[in-house]
Amino acid sequence: KVDALTAERDRPPALRAADREVLAKLLPVLAGVFGDGRFSAWEVADRVSRPGIEGVNLRLVLGGRSAHALGKLLARAIGADVGPVRIVRDGRDAGGVLWRCVANKSPFRGDA
């Protein structure tokens, strides 16, 4: 019974449909830009203003979100299954939370 309660407590909250839609587009772009490296929401916001395809892609998927709003969105996405990439919290630095994109290995997609 304790295991069942722990599993219930640790289950990530359900994402709103709008968040899920944005994340399905955003996470693959973040993975393309940062690979498996760590990044902060502030670094993402900084790269939005850079010229070239990287900045264009980030501007398109972020839709004008601030670094703060992006950080909150990523925090809501922890543990959520929204596609081939998922987000994990990977520490902190002087600028705040660090994030990392990882491949989402789901037994439901046959890639376990």
Secondary structure, DSSP 8 states (H G I E B T S, - for coil): -HHHHHHHHHS-----HHHHHHHHHHHHHHHHHHTTS-B-HHHHHHHHTSSSHHHHHHHHHHTT--HHHHHHHHHHHTT---SSEEEEEEEEETTEEEEEEEE---TTTT--
